[in-house]
């Protein structure tokens, strides 16, 4: 079964982690042996060959660059102009992947259908991975004209905030509504038809965004607060609001979001027993709240500043996402519903949004 993964930080891994994602995963890990600048060195799970091996034929691939004010202790860029420039460098990497035949950008319905045709068939070993460009955190958007320029570059989804306070909205672990300019950003997104990614919006900003934005929206990589209590997750009330708006929610594989009590840097997959079945728990919970399997998908976030040390213990690489098919079968899910979760729901969402 081919897979649509709604969230991968590919350019961040290439440009900031200095990973050559065109190479085999064993080679990428070997080149990081002995490095200690990042906690996940030598433990990466994503390369383009592994995506092909696991039939991850389409993904939502990000640009990401946070602006931080002097009183913000989070890592990030000290000006919005620097953040914009960083995302442009990330875009240059995607373009290089396109030129080398490794990836292909999907901008519209026609491009989507072409890529689906490749992966519905038995694709060649070197088939390009299709990607839809998304911006995780809108801090780098200097002005509405820059958003239009980004749309012309292929940007099709935007999450207004990431962690902490953003220029346009408040994100994970922060509180408060949209920042000055936030409503203008949403208005311009609506004019351009850009998908609103509500992932990472704090409760206050999420409520305001749902009130002000009438266009298509999804949650590319989010789990359930009922299973792991944290403001990064969605409550059942929020899930119902998103489902009413036709959203699809991608289940995320970051271990601290899968089971309660995970302590980053201390808990391990071995000590906790965290596994792919816990991802299925969260996806199943969304299905139970919805009353159907029409609003769930996968947004793995694999290698999103973590690696195997903070992933399900029975996952070695992204190719192991297909193990979830059997887990859903064991839960009594039909082949049709599993097909929806693995790729069909996000495909349907885009067909409707881009019609």
Secondary structure by P-SEA (a helix, b strand, c coil): cbbbbcccaaaaaaccccccccccaaaaaaaacccccccccccccccaaaaaaacccccccbbbbbbbcccccccccccaaaaaaaaaaaaaaaaaaaaaccbbbbccaaaaaaaaaaaacccccccbbbbbbbbccccccccaaaaaaaaaacccccccccccccccccccccccccccaaaaaaaaaaaabbbbccccccaaaaaaaaaccccbbbbcbbbbcccccccccccaaaaaaaaaabbbbbbbcccccccccccccccccccccccaaaaaaaaaaaaaaacccccccccccccccccccccccccccccccccaaaaaaaacccaaaaaaaaccaaaaaaaaaac
